């Protein structure tokens, strides 16, 4: 999973992942892998432990023209993907997964952001 790549179709919004080579197509269009960038101040999140989950909150806009499309937590052997929607609140929960991983968030306007290892 160290080589995971994320793709988003600009026509239908389909989210795809790949861990190997090859080309991905959706809606008759070749998709380019999103290039992860380090999260800046506008794309930061806060993580709290609640019960047996991580409660993740953020201040990023969730408007129709600017929002987080998805969050993905990637470990050595799995990907947990949470689809996010415009006008949704700035929060979501995922089960705690021990062993460390990376959290990715995809902004509809600014691209893919990689958070530090958790």
N, C-alpha and C positions, 0 to 999 in steps of 0.2 A: 504494500500500500504506500510505500515511500514515493512511488512514481505516479500516484493517482493524478488524473487530469479531470477537470470539470469542463463541461460544454453546456451552453444554453442556446436554444434555437431562437433567433430574433423574431421569427414569424409566429410560432405557437407557444413559446415559453417552455418547451420541453427541457428537462434537466437530464443530462447524460453524464456518466463517468466512464473512465477507461483506465486500466493499469498497464496496458501494453501499447504496441504500435498500431498502425492502421489509420484509416480515415473514417470519420463518422459523418453521416448525412441525416438531415431531417428536413421535411418540407421541400425536397428536391434541392437542398442547399448544403454545400460542404461546410461543416462547422470547424471553427478554430478553437483550440484549447484556451481557456481563460488563464492569464498569467497572474499567479498570486503575488500580491504586494504586501508589505508589512502594514498593519493597521495604523492609520494616523489617528489623531485625536477625535475627528468627526466620526470615525468608524470603530470606536472602542466599545467594549461590553463590560458588564459587571457580572461576576459569577458568585452565587451563594449556594451553600449546601442546605437543602430543605428536604427533610425525611431522607429518602434514598435517591433523590434527584439533584441535579444541578439546575438552579433557577437562574436563567440568564436574562438580563435586562439591558436595554440600550436606549439612548436618546436620539437615535437616527430617525429622520422623517420616514413616515410610512404613508406617503401620498401616492396617488395613482401614477405620477410621473417620476417619482424618486422614492424607492423603498428597498429593503432587503428582500431579495427573491427567495433565498434559502440559506440555511445554516447546515453545515456538515461537520460532524466530529469524526475524525479519522484516527484509528489505532493501527497497530501492526497487522491485524487480521479482520477488521470490519470497518464499515462506514455506516454512520447513523445520520440520515438526512431528514431535515425538517423543512417542509415547504412553508414559506411565509407569504402573506398577501397584503396588498395595499389596504390602508385604513384599519389594519390589525393593530393591536396594542404592541408596545415595544418590549415584549417579553415572550419567553417560551421555556419549557422544561424538557430536559433529557435525562434519562437514567444515568447514574454515575457508572463510569466504566473505569475500573482500576487498570493501572499499567501505563498510563500516560498516552497522550495523543495530541492532535492539533485540531483547533477549531477554525473553520473557514466560514466566512460570510460573504455573500455575493450581493453587491449593491447594483440596482438596475441601471444606474448612471455611471458609477465610478469603477465597476469591475469587482474582482475577487480579492478579498482581504484575508490574510493569514494571521491568526492570533498566536501568542506564545504557547508553548507546550503546557498542558495542564496535568 
